[in-house]
Amino acid sequence: MNILIFSIQAGMGHIKAGEAVLEGINSLNPCAKLFILLDKTRLGRFINASYLWMARHNLFLWAMLYKNSLFYNRLGKKYLDTKIKYEIDDLIKKEKPEVVVSTHPFIASSLSTIPNKDFKIVSVATDFDCHPIGINNNIDLFIVPHKKTKEILLKNGISDEKIKVIGIPISPKFSKKKDISKSDFGFDGKPIILELGGGYGLGHMERFLPQLSKIKNKFQVIVIAGFAERLKRKLEISIKKYGINGKVFGFVDNVDELMKISNIMLGKPGGISTMEAASCGLPIVISEAIKGHEEINAEILIEEGIALWPRYNDIPKTIEMLLDDNGKLDEMRKKAYEFSKPYASYDIAKAIFELI
């Protein structure tokens, strides 16, 4: 048996999802390989850089492109399908897989154009929405995190038997118990607010420290800037300027530990990071959302009772309310655990083997 997993760097979430699927499959049967397509190519750099630029500087442009039929039906789709298929074809000929798994809609779109294929295609959603470019009946199995995601696919003509509601794949380490405490990281017993913006520090993180400084006596802060070194330096200056007790990290591989010692997560509602937080029982205060997929994520997280989305000026008041109301915080923590799917990567692996 041979399974290929394909991802693309557009932020870090799709790659982390691919790594989680790889871990799930290989824990049951070591037969999968993960490939990052367009890695170090001009197009790959352009996709990642343009996504990050729009997420930081022009959310309106991203919203226009996200579900624009001219882009995903004609102009962009045809070009992307051709470029991605060039790499896919070589890998498929070499590896001869029985199943190919996509954790990005661009890849799913390209796979669906391959004629006379002798392998199954599995599309794994990393958000609660489905980008139209990746919805195609030539895909054999769609793995989605929520009944509302399934409804989107059904409305777009995907048959019920091709959809499984399982969850967003994250590393199982987020659900594993660890004997750690705040003091292990140099913190005292005060509540900790964890502010993060994914692997590249998205979500205009620096905007919220002045707001948080209004209640700085109530908490300590951990800020994770990811690969954004310039942002990291800016955040380090800000917490000193505003007298906030806390630490700023760059890219770290122990986010699970930092989540487990925290009391509230502040940040944008990315599919991967919010499911990691839910697996740690961490209530979420949404700071802002990228238009399109993250707005759908926010809507569902709020409906499920594990997140609040206050206006910018109300963020300090909302966090203060949660810190003062242990009952509300405990309720959100309980709902987060109930909503989480910490072993989705294993369940996804089982669904793939069933498809074969």
MOSUL-V434367 format. One record per backbone hydrogen bond with DSSP energy under -1.0 kcal/mol. NH is the residue of the N-H (numbers start at 1). CO is the residue of the C=O. If there is no record, write none. Layout:
nh/co
NH/CO
NH/CO
//
This chain:
nh/co
3/31
4/99
5/33
6/101
7/35
16/12
17/13
18/14
19/15
20/16
21/17
22/18
23/19
24/20
25/21
26/22
27/23
28/25
29/25
31/29
33/3
35/5
37/7
41/38
45/41
46/42
47/43
48/44
49/45
50/46
51/47
52/48
53/49
54/50
55/51
56/52
57/53
58/54
62/58
63/59
64/60
65/61
66/62
68/65
72/68
73/69
74/70
75/70
77/71
78/74
79/75
80/76
81/77
82/78
83/79
84/80
85/81
86/82
88/84
89/85
90/86
91/87
92/88
93/89
94/90
95/91
96/92
98/2
99/2
100/120
101/4
102/122
103/6
108/104
109/105
110/106
111/107
112/108
113/110
114/111
120/98
122/100
123/141
124/102
125/143
134/131
135/132
139/136
140/121
141/121
142/162
143/123
144/164
150/146
151/147
152/148
153/149
154/150
155/151
157/154
158/153
162/159
163/160
164/142
166/144
174/171
175/172
180/178
185/182
186/183
187/182
193/220
194/264
195/222
196/266
201/198
202/197
207/204
208/205
212/208
213/209
214/211
215/212
216/213
218/215
220/191
221/245
222/193
223/247
224/195
225/249
226/250
227/199
228/225
229/227
232/228
233/229
234/230
235/231
236/232
237/233
238/234
239/235
240/236
241/237
242/238
244/239
247/221
249/223
258/254
259/255
260/256
261/257
263/192
264/192
265/283
266/194
267/285
270/268
274/270
275/271
276/272
277/273
278/274
279/275
281/278
282/277
284/306
285/265
286/308
287/267
296/292
297/293
298/294
299/295
300/296
301/297
302/298
303/299
304/300
305/302
306/301
308/284
314/311
315/312
318/314
319/315
320/316
321/317
322/318
323/319
324/320
325/321
329/325
330/326
331/327
332/328
333/329
334/330
335/331
336/332
337/333
338/334
339/335
340/336
344/341
347/343
348/344
349/345
350/346
351/347
352/348
353/349
354/350
355/351
356/352
//
